[in-house]
Every structure is written in structure tokens, then in C-alpha cells.
Amino acid sequence: MSPPLVDAKSRALDGLRRAVQALRPHLTTPDQQANLFLIEEAADRLARPEQTGVMGLMDFDASRLSHLMAITGPDLAAELLARLTEDLTTTQTLLEQGTATADWTRLREGSHVLISLAGSVGALSLQTMAENLNAIAHAQDHGSLATLMPPLTGELASLIQLIRTTRPPSLTAS
């Protein structure tokens, strides 16, 4: 019984994508184009099978975090993880405050930090959401902010938990 539902979902998403393409020539401002991008991204997410990646992160490249710890070295890996946890937690608080008060400056600031941190550790879906948050903050779009923040805060919390539970490589491992 699920194939008809899946087919209906696919057809509806295809229709949405065609509608976005039809709108594109008529919506020319950066804000309008950013909104179209958000719609396309949402359609792409809806088209993917329901699944979560590593600890609630939709797209996580663990090799980036491993590489970051490797180049830091075993002597400093624990400090790196502690600083990442601190920076991500501070950013989480900044974004929560910015969202609660629609403080676009805080949201832009937090998005810049999150773009960098998420990308560095391999939280690719979170990095993309942070890039979208930056565009939303520049556009001061309350509706898009309300739509984006629940998944963004969920992935950010998952990333913080992942970093907290990551153990640095042993000094004795050779």
C-alpha cells in the first residue's frame, strides 16, 4: 500500500520543483532567490528517505573531524574537543537568544561561527542550514526563521553531543 503514497509524494515534489522553476524568472531580488533556494532544498530533503545519520546529523563526514584531530595531534586533541564544545555551546546560546528576540545581528554572527565550525568538523547538513540562516537573517525573514530553527537547533544539539562524547586519540597509540 505504500507505493501509491510514495508515487503521490514524488509527483507532488516534482510539481513543486516545476513551480519553482516557473517562478524563477519572475523573482529576481536576492531575497526572493534565497527563498526559492530554501524551497528547493526543502523539496530535496522531503524526497530523501527518512533517516538520520550519525547521532541525529543528516549529513556528517566523520573523516573531517578525524582529520582535524589528527593534524592537531594527540597532545592537543582533548583541548580541541573541549574548545569545539565550548564554541558550539556558546553559538547555540547566541542563536537561541537571537531567535527568541529576532535579533538579526546575533543570528548573522552565530551563523558565521556555525558555518565555520560545522564545516570544519564535517557536519555538512548543519553547515548548509547555517548558510541558509545567514541568508534568512540578512533578509529578516521571520517565517523562514521559524521554519529553519527547529531542525537547525536539533542538529546543533546532536553535534554538541557528538563532540562531547568523542574521545581523543590515545597518546600511546602508534
N, C-alpha and C positions, 0 to 999 in steps of 0.2 A: 504493500500500500504506500510505501514511502516514495517510490519512483515518480508518481504523478505530482507529489508535493515538491520533490526536487526539480522536476521539469518546470513546474509553475514558477518556482523561485528563480531558476535560470532564465526563463523567459522574461520575468519581471525585471531582473537585474540587467538583462540585455536591453530592454526597453528604456531603463533608466540611463544606461550608457549612451544610447542613441539620442535621448532627450538632452543630455549634457552636451553631446557633440553638436546638436542643432542649436543649442543656446550659445555656444562658444563665440560665434561671430558677433553676437548681439551684446555680449557682456565683455567690455573691454578694459575696465579700470582694474588696477592691481587687486583691489579688494574683491571685485566680482570674480576675477580669475582665481584668486585664493579660495573663494567659496566653492567654485566649480571643482577645484582640486580636492577639497575636502569631501565633496560628494563622490567623486571618482574613487578616492581612497576608501571611503565607507563602503561603496559598492564592491570594491575588490575584497575588503575584509569579510563582507557578508557572503561572498562567493566561495570563500575558503571553507573547508570542513571545520566544524567546531573542534578546536583543540587548543591546549595551552602548551607552551614549550617548557623550558626549564623553570620550575617554581613560579609559574604564572606569567612568564615573559613570552610573548607571542613569537618573537624572533630574537634569539640570543646566540651569539657566536662566542662560545666559550674559549676559543683559541685566542681571542683578543685579550681577555683577562689573563689567561695563562702566559701569553707573550709579555704582557705588561709586568707581571710578577717575575718572569724570567729575566727581563732586562733590568729590573730593579735589584734583583739578586736576593738570596735567602736572608742576608743580614738586614735588609730594609723592607722585605715583603710584608711583615706584620705591621710595620708603620704605614706602609702604603694602604693596606686594607683598612686600618683604623682611620686614616685621613679620608679615604673614599667614603667610609661610613659616615664620618662627621660632615663632610661636604654634602653628601646626598641628603642627610637628615636636615641640615640647615636649609638646603634648597627646597626640600619638602615643606618645611615650615613657611618659608618665603612664599611658595606657591599657594599654600593653604590660606595664608593671610591675604595675598593678592586676589585670590578667587573670592574670598568672603566679602571683600570691600570693593571689588572691581578696580583694584589699583593696578592700572595698566603698566606703570613703570616697574613695579615689583614683578609683575608677570613677565615682562620683557627681560628683566635682569635674571630671574630664575630660569627662563627658557634658554638664555645664552649659556648659563652654567650647565644646565642639564643636557643641552646638545653636546657639549664638550665631554662631560663625564660619561654619559650614556654611550656615546660613540667610542670612547677610549676603552671601555670595558666590554663592549660587544652587545650592548642592549639596543639592537638596531631598531626594533619597533618603537621603543621608548624615545630614541633619538629622533625618529620621524615625527612622533607625536609632539616632542619639544619644538621641532621646527615649525609644525603647524600652530602650536601655541604662540610662537613668536609672531607669526602672520596674523593670528587672531587678536593678539594684544595690540599690534600696530593698527589693525582695523577697528579696535574697540568693539568687537562683535560679541555682545552678551549671549546670544543664542548659541553660537558656535562654541563659546567658552563652556557653557553649561553642558553641551554635548561631549566635548573633549575631555573635561576634567575627570569624570569617573574612571574611564579606562586608563588615563594617564596616571592618576594617583594610585590606582591598583598596581600598575606595572612598576611604578616608582617604589612602592612599598615592597613588592616582590624583589626588586633589585637590591634594596637595602638589606632585606633578609638574606638574600643570596651572598652578598658581600660579607655580612656579619658571620655567616656560617662557613665561609671559605677559609680553609687552613693554609697558611703559607707553606712553601716547600721547606722541608727539613734541612737544617744546616749540615746534617750528617749524610744526606742523600748525595751520592756522587755517581 
